[in-house]
Amino acid sequence: MEYKADHVPMNTRTYPYQGLKEDDQSTVITVVPNVPPVRDHLPWSIFNFFYMNFCCLGFVALVFSVKSRDRKVVGDAEGARHYASTARALNIAATVLSILVLVILIVIIFVSLSMVTQIIKENEEQISHSFGGHN
């Protein structure tokens, strides 16, 4: 068999480490352990950041949620779980403290309004008695 100079094969044998030929087909199966997905609590952190940002806890929770999502994208499940648990605790603290402050403010407003109405009634009675009116 005669070859032209630009079509001469270097080696006609195949070795096992050379890989597959174009005609061969292969199937790759990736086995992933049954690990539940990590919840990063990002929507809750965003909500707390905008609406319940008590002492900047909502902002700090948002930072930890973003770090958790970054770790999840990289594939570090343990790091993502750690940041997510911190974000969850901060979100709980921000939500509870913000609701507590809101309830205290509402109670203070109602108590002060009732005191103001009581003072107004007492002043009206004093004024009506001083002018001689009897009601």
C-alpha positions as CSV (number, residue, x, y, z in Angstrom):
1,M,0.0,0.0,0.0
2,E,1.4,3.3,-1.0
3,Y,0.7,6.6,0.9
4,K,1.2,10.1,-0.2
5,A,3.6,12.1,1.9
6,D,0.9,14.2,3.6
7,H,-1.4,11.2,4.4
8,V,1.0,8.8,6.1
9,P,-0.4,7.4,9.4
10,M,2.0,7.5,12.3
11,N,0.6,4.6,14.2
12,T,-2.3,2.4,13.1
13,R,-2.7,0.6,16.5
14,T,-5.0,2.0,19.2
15,Y,-4.2,1.9,22.8
16,P,-6.7,1.8,25.8
17,Y,-5.6,5.2,27.0
18,Q,-6.3,6.9,23.7
19,G,-10.0,7.2,24.4
20,L,-13.0,6.2,22.4
21,K,-13.3,6.2,18.6
22,E,-15.9,8.3,17.0
23,D,-18.0,5.3,16.3
24,D,-18.1,4.2,20.0
25,Q,-20.9,5.5,22.3
26,S,-20.6,6.1,26.0
27,T,-23.0,7.0,28.7
28,V,-21.9,8.9,31.8
29,I,-24.0,8.5,34.9
30,T,-23.4,11.0,37.7
31,V,-24.4,9.7,41.1
32,V,-25.4,12.5,43.5
33,P,-26.0,11.8,47.1
34,N,-29.6,12.3,48.3
35,V,-29.0,15.6,50.0
36,P,-32.0,17.9,50.6
37,P,-31.6,21.4,49.0
38,V,-30.3,24.2,51.1
39,R,-32.8,26.9,51.8
40,D,-31.1,30.3,51.7
41,H,-34.1,32.3,53.0
42,L,-33.4,35.1,50.5
43,P,-37.0,36.2,49.9
44,W,-37.6,36.5,53.7
45,S,-34.3,38.4,54.0
46,I,-35.3,40.9,51.3
47,F,-38.7,41.4,53.0
48,N,-37.1,42.0,56.3
49,F,-34.5,44.4,54.7
50,F,-37.2,46.6,53.2
51,Y,-40.0,46.3,55.8
52,M,-38.7,45.0,59.1
53,N,-35.1,46.3,59.3
54,F,-34.9,46.5,63.1
55,C,-31.3,47.6,64.1
56,C,-30.1,46.5,60.6
57,L,-30.8,42.9,61.3
58,G,-32.7,42.6,58.0
59,F,-29.6,43.9,56.2
60,V,-27.3,41.4,58.0
61,A,-29.7,38.6,57.2
62,L,-29.7,39.6,53.6
63,V,-25.9,39.5,53.5
64,F,-25.9,36.0,55.0
65,S,-28.6,34.8,52.6
66,V,-26.6,36.0,49.6
67,K,-23.5,34.3,51.0
68,S,-25.5,31.1,51.4
69,R,-26.7,31.3,47.8
70,D,-23.1,31.9,46.6
71,R,-21.9,28.8,48.5
72,K,-24.8,26.8,47.1
73,V,-23.9,27.8,43.5
74,V,-20.2,26.9,44.1
75,G,-21.3,23.5,45.4
76,D,-20.3,23.9,49.1
77,A,-23.4,22.5,50.7
78,E,-22.0,22.6,54.3
79,G,-21.0,26.3,54.0
80,A,-24.4,27.2,52.4
81,R,-26.2,25.4,55.3
82,H,-24.1,27.3,57.9
83,Y,-24.8,30.7,56.3
84,A,-28.5,29.8,55.8
85,S,-28.9,28.9,59.4
86,T,-27.4,32.2,60.5
87,A,-29.7,34.1,58.0
88,R,-32.7,32.2,59.4
89,A,-31.8,33.1,63.0
90,L,-31.3,36.8,62.0
91,N,-34.6,36.8,60.1
92,I,-36.4,35.4,63.1
93,A,-34.9,38.0,65.4
94,A,-35.6,40.8,63.0
95,T,-39.2,39.7,62.5
96,V,-40.0,39.2,66.2
97,L,-38.3,42.4,67.3
98,S,-40.0,44.5,64.6
99,I,-43.4,43.1,65.4
100,L,-42.8,43.6,69.1
101,V,-41.8,47.2,68.5
102,L,-44.8,47.8,66.3
103,V,-47.2,46.3,69.0
104,I,-45.6,48.5,71.7
105,L,-45.9,51.6,69.5
106,I,-49.6,50.8,68.9
107,V,-50.2,50.3,72.6
108,I,-48.4,53.6,73.4
109,I,-50.5,55.5,70.9
110,F,-53.8,54.1,72.2
111,V,-52.8,54.8,75.8
112,S,-51.7,58.3,75.1
113,L,-54.9,59.0,73.1
114,S,-57.0,57.8,75.9
115,M,-55.1,60.0,78.4
116,V,-55.4,63.0,76.1
117,T,-59.2,62.5,75.8
118,Q,-59.4,62.1,79.6
119,I,-57.5,65.3,80.1
120,I,-59.7,67.2,77.6
121,K,-62.8,66.0,79.4
122,E,-61.5,67.1,82.8
123,N,-60.6,70.5,81.3
124,E,-64.0,70.9,79.8
125,E,-65.6,70.1,83.2
126,Q,-63.4,72.6,84.9
127,I,-64.2,75.3,82.3
128,S,-67.9,74.6,82.5
129,H,-67.9,74.8,86.3
130,S,-65.8,78.0,86.4
131,F,-68.3,79.8,84.1
132,G,-71.2,78.6,86.1
133,G,-72.6,76.1,83.7
134,H,-74.1,72.9,85.1
135,N,-74.1,69.9,82.7
